[in-house]
Amino acid sequence: MYITISKQHQGENFKGSVRDFVNYLEKENETVHPDLQEHFFDQYHDQIGAEEVISQIDQNTKKLNKKEPRFYSMVVSPSQSELKAISNDPEKLRQYVRELMKDYAASFHRNKAVTVDDIKYYAKIERERTFKGTDKEIRENQPYATKILKLKREIRDIERGELKGNVNRIKKEIDRLERDAPHKINGKRIVRGMKKEGMQNHVHIIVSHKDVTNSFKLSPLSQHKAAETTLNGKTIKQGFDRDEFYEAAEKTFDKTFKYNRNFVESYRARNALDKDPKRFLAMLSGLPTTEKQAAFKMLFKAGVKVPTIPTNKVQVAYKALMKLKRGVEVAINSGSIGI
């Protein structure tokens, strides 16, 4: 499970409406029959209209200054194996989001417990993903794309009379490069922006910065996990524990759908990779044989080569670990490994 949280950005301030973001999330509905369109939902209601989302989020901004975000964007991206576990069922994905938002609320550190009923949010399922520059397919196709672009520029210059050359011969070379590119869909070279095949359901969640009563702020990007401060002689608790939230998000999915999560899919593995790649490799090597085999198979499928680390050569070992770290990070970001 790969979950990202970001704040609303509009230049140097945050005073703008949520309208542009909502319209962006409505893009898939433009080419879909009304009966098949995906609508926004919250904790208790389905089929919420875009205008209602815009109105509710834009009006829930009392006492926020222009340097504070009006809302946060959360993207919940299950891996292919997780989507398979729920049969790519949108209803099960909605069920999961509603349980996930309980974990989200519980991760806030406040004097009074925060519950899901304190959170104003609207979620929307998207069924498509497109290829990005970090994807393995794009990276491995890039040398071919670069040569093809160069040859097309040559054709343009020849047709303008700025260069001499045989256009037909160049076109044949372009055709050869298109054929030889390692990754294609229906015979066409995969390029950025092309739709991915397979199960691609994921969820965008718009979360208001203010609670549902428009009384107090709830920031998931707080610098504090669990801090206390004194205000007018009273002890005030503040913060949001993102580690707790990400771990709870996995546990909730696994428990709800009886999913058997491998080590390399876990937030614990990603955390270890970020903070101590050597420890990550040690943890990977120390797995039970069956789980280790599954982990290596998953890494191999994602295009990550796990190095053999020479214990007596510190510098070589460090370089190998950094290469492993970069490889796994790319696989995570591209969605190849569902951490």
C-alpha positions in Angstrom: 0.0 0.0 0.0 1.5 3.3 -1.1 -0.1 6.4 0.6 1.0 10.0 0.0 -0.2 13.1 1.7 0.4 16.6 0.3 -0.8 20.1 1.0 -2.6 22.4 -1.4 -0.2 24.6 -3.4 -1.1 27.6 -5.4 2.0 29.6 -5.9 3.2 31.1 -2.7 -0.1 31.0 -0.9 -3.1 28.7 -0.2 -6.0 31.0 -0.5 -7.4 29.4 -3.7 -10.5 27.3 -4.1 -10.6 23.5 -4.2 -12.5 23.8 -7.5 -9.5 23.2 -9.9 -8.5 20.0 -8.0 -12.1 18.7 -8.0 -12.4 19.4 -11.7 -9.1 17.5 -12.2 -10.5 14.5 -10.4 -13.7 14.6 -12.5 -11.6 14.1 -15.7 -12.3 10.3 -16.0 -16.1 10.9 -15.9 -15.9 13.0 -19.1 -15.7 10.0 -21.3 -17.8 7.6 -19.3 -21.5 6.8 -19.5 -23.4 8.5 -16.6 -24.3 5.1 -15.1 -20.7 4.1 -14.9 -19.3 7.4 -13.5 -17.5 7.4 -10.2 -18.8 10.0 -7.6 -17.3 11.4 -4.5 -18.1 9.7 -1.2 -17.4 10.4 2.5 -17.7 8.3 5.7 -21.5 7.8 5.4 -22.6 8.9 1.9 -22.1 7.8 -1.7 -22.7 9.8 -4.9 -21.8 13.2 -3.6 -21.7 15.8 -6.3 -18.6 17.9 -7.3 -20.3 21.2 -6.4 -21.1 20.0 -2.9 -17.5 19.0 -2.4 -16.3 22.4 -3.6 -18.8 24.2 -1.4 -18.1 22.2 1.8 -14.3 22.4 1.5 -14.2 26.1 0.5 -16.5 27.1 3.4 -14.6 25.1 6.0 -11.7 27.5 6.3 -12.5 29.7 9.3 -9.4 31.7 10.6 -7.0 30.1 8.2 -4.5 32.6 6.9 -3.2 32.7 3.3 0.0 30.8 4.3 -2.0 27.8 5.5 -3.5 25.1 3.3 -7.3 24.9 3.0 -7.1 21.1 2.4 -4.8 18.2 2.0 -4.6 15.7 -0.8 -4.2 12.0 0.1 -3.6 9.3 -2.6 -4.2 5.7 -1.6 -2.6 3.4 -4.2 -3.0 -0.4 -3.6 -0.5 -2.6 -5.3 -1.5 -5.1 -8.0 -1.4 -7.9 -5.4 -3.6 -5.9 -3.0 -6.1 -5.1 -5.8 -6.1 -8.8 -6.7 -6.9 -9.7 -3.0 -10.1 -7.5 -3.2 -10.9 -8.5 -6.8 -10.4 -4.9 -7.9 -13.8 -4.3 -6.4 -14.6 -0.5 -5.9 -17.0 -1.3 -3.1 -14.3 -3.0 -1.1 -12.0 -0.1 -1.8 -14.6 2.3 -0.4 -15.0 0.0 2.6 -11.2 0.2 3.1 -11.1 4.0 2.8 -13.7 4.4 5.5 -11.7 2.1 7.8 -8.5 3.9 6.8 -10.0 7.3 7.8 -10.6 6.0 11.3 -6.9 5.2 11.5 -6.2 8.7 10.1 -8.3 10.4 12.9 -6.7 8.2 15.6 -3.2 9.3 14.6 -3.8 12.8 15.8 -2.4 13.7 19.2 -4.9 15.9 21.0 -6.3 16.4 24.5 -9.6 14.9 23.3 -9.5 11.9 21.1 -10.1 12.7 17.4 -12.6 10.4 15.7 -13.5 9.9 12.1 -16.6 12.0 12.7 -14.3 15.0 13.4 -12.8 14.7 9.9 -14.3 16.4 6.8 -13.2 14.5 3.8 -14.3 13.5 0.3 -12.9 10.6 -1.6 -13.1 9.5 -5.2 -12.0 6.3 -6.9 -10.0 6.5 -10.2 -9.8 3.4 -12.4 -6.8 4.4 -14.6 -3.1 5.2 -14.1 -0.7 6.5 -16.7 3.0 5.8 -17.1 5.4 8.2 -15.4 9.1 8.9 -15.9 10.0 6.8 -12.8 8.4 3.6 -14.2 10.7 0.8 -15.3 9.1 0.7 -18.7 9.7 4.3 -19.4 13.3 4.2 -18.1 14.2 1.2 -20.2 12.5 2.6 -23.3 14.2 6.0 -22.9 17.3 5.3 -25.0 15.1 4.3 -27.9 12.8 7.4 -27.3 15.9 9.7 -27.4 17.2 8.2 -30.7 13.7 8.4 -32.3 13.3 12.0 -31.3 16.7 12.9 -32.8 15.8 11.1 -36.0 12.5 12.9 -36.3 14.3 16.2 -35.9 16.6 15.2 -38.7 13.6 14.5 -40.9 12.1 17.9 -40.1 15.4 19.6 -40.9 15.7 17.7 -44.2 12.2 18.7 -45.2 13.0 22.3 -44.4 16.1 22.1 -46.6 18.4 22.7 -43.6 20.0 19.3 -43.8 20.7 16.7 -46.5 19.7 13.1 -46.0 17.5 10.2 -47.1 14.1 10.5 -45.3 13.0 7.0 -46.2 16.1 5.5 -44.8 15.6 7.5 -41.5 12.0 6.4 -41.3 13.0 2.8 -41.6 15.5 3.3 -38.8 12.7 4.8 -36.7 10.5 1.8 -37.4 13.3 -0.5 -36.3 13.8 1.4 -33.0 10.0 1.3 -32.4 10.1 -2.5 -32.9 13.2 -3.1 -30.7 12.0 -1.0 -27.8 11.6 -3.5 -24.9 8.2 -2.4 -23.6 5.1 -2.1 -25.6 1.3 -2.2 -25.3 -0.6 -3.7 -28.2 2.5 -3.3 -30.4 3.1 0.4 -29.5 6.1 1.6 -27.6 5.2 2.7 -24.0 5.6 6.4 -23.5 4.8 8.8 -20.7 1.1 9.4 -20.3 0.0 6.1 -21.8 -2.6 4.2 -19.8 -1.4 1.2 -17.9 -2.9 -2.2 -18.3 -4.3 -4.3 -15.6 -6.0 -3.3 -12.3 -5.3 0.3 -11.6 -8.0 1.4 -9.1 -6.7 4.0 -6.6 -8.3 6.6 -4.4 -7.9 10.4 -4.2 -9.0 11.9 -0.8 -9.6 15.6 -0.2 -9.3 16.3 3.5 -10.2 19.7 5.0 -7.5 21.3 7.2 -10.3 22.2 9.7 -12.4 19.8 11.6 -16.0 19.2 10.6 -17.3 21.9 12.9 -14.8 24.4 11.4 -13.4 25.0 14.9 -9.9 23.6 15.1 -7.1 22.6 12.7 -6.0 19.1 11.9 -2.8 18.9 10.0 -1.4 15.5 8.9 1.9 17.2 8.0 2.5 18.6 11.4 6.2 18.6 12.4 5.3 16.9 15.7 4.3 13.3 16.2 3.2 13.8 19.8 4.1 17.1 21.4 2.8 19.2 24.3 2.8 22.9 24.8 1.4 25.3 27.4 -1.1 27.9 26.4 -2.8 30.2 29.0 -1.7 27.8 31.8 -3.2 24.8 30.0 -1.3 21.8 28.6 -2.2 21.4 24.9 -1.4 18.2 23.0 -0.5 18.5 19.3 0.9 16.5 16.4 0.2 13.7 13.9 2.1 10.4 14.0 2.5 9.5 10.3 4.5 6.3 11.1 1.6 5.1 13.2 -0.9 6.0 10.5 1.0 4.2 7.7 1.5 1.1 9.8 -2.2 1.1 10.9 -3.2 1.5 7.2 -1.5 -1.7 6.3 -2.8 -3.6 9.4 -6.4 -2.5 8.6 -6.1 -3.7 5.0 -4.6 -7.0 6.0 -7.1 -7.6 8.8 -10.1 -6.5 6.7 -9.3 -8.6 3.7 -7.1 -11.4 5.3 -4.1 -10.3 3.2 -0.8 -12.0 3.8 1.7 -9.1 3.4 5.3 -9.9 2.5 8.2 -8.0 4.2 9.2 -6.0 1.1 5.6 -4.7 0.9 5.6 -3.4 4.4 6.0 0.2 5.7 8.5 -1.3 8.2 10.7 -2.4 5.3 10.5 1.0 3.6 11.3 2.8 6.8 14.4 0.6 7.3 15.5 1.2 3.7 15.2 5.0 4.2 17.1 5.1 7.5 19.5 2.2 7.4 19.9 0.2 4.0 22.3 -2.2 5.7 19.7 -3.1 8.3 17.1 -3.5 5.5 19.3 -6.0 3.8 20.0 -7.8 7.1 16.2 -8.0 7.8 15.6 -9.3 4.2 18.3 -11.9 4.6 16.9 -13.0 8.0 13.4 -13.8 6.8 12.2 -17.4 6.9 13.1 -19.3 3.7 9.6 -19.2 2.1 9.0 -15.6 2.8 12.5 -14.7 1.7 12.0 -16.4 -1.6 8.7 -14.6 -2.1 10.5 -11.3 -1.2 13.3 -11.8 -3.7 10.8 -12.9 -6.4 8.9 -9.7 -5.8 12.0 -7.5 -6.0 13.2 -9.3 -9.1 9.8 -8.8 -10.8 10.1 -5.1 -10.0 13.5 -4.9 -11.7 15.5 -4.6 -8.5 18.8 -6.5 -8.2 19.8 -7.4 -4.7 23.6 -7.3 -4.4 25.8 -9.7 -2.5 27.5 -7.4 0.0 31.3 -8.1 0.7 31.6 -7.7 4.4 35.4 -6.9 4.3 35.1 -4.1 1.8 33.2 -1.2 3.5 33.3 1.2 0.5 32.1 -1.3 -2.0 29.4 -2.5 0.4 28.2 1.0 0.8 28.0 1.6 -2.9 26.1 -1.7 -3.4 23.7 -0.7 -0.6 23.0 2.7 -2.1 22.4 1.1 -5.5 19.9 -1.3 -3.9 18.3 1.6 -2.1 17.8 3.6 -5.3 16.4 0.6 -7.1 13.9 -0.2 -4.4 12.9 3.5 -4.1 12.2 3.7 -7.9 10.2 0.4 -7.7 8.1 1.8 -4.8 7.5 5.2 -6.5 6.4 3.6 -9.7 4.0 1.2 -8.0 5.9 -2.0 -8.8 6.1 -2.8 -5.1 3.1 -1.9 -3.1 4.7 -0.5 0.0 
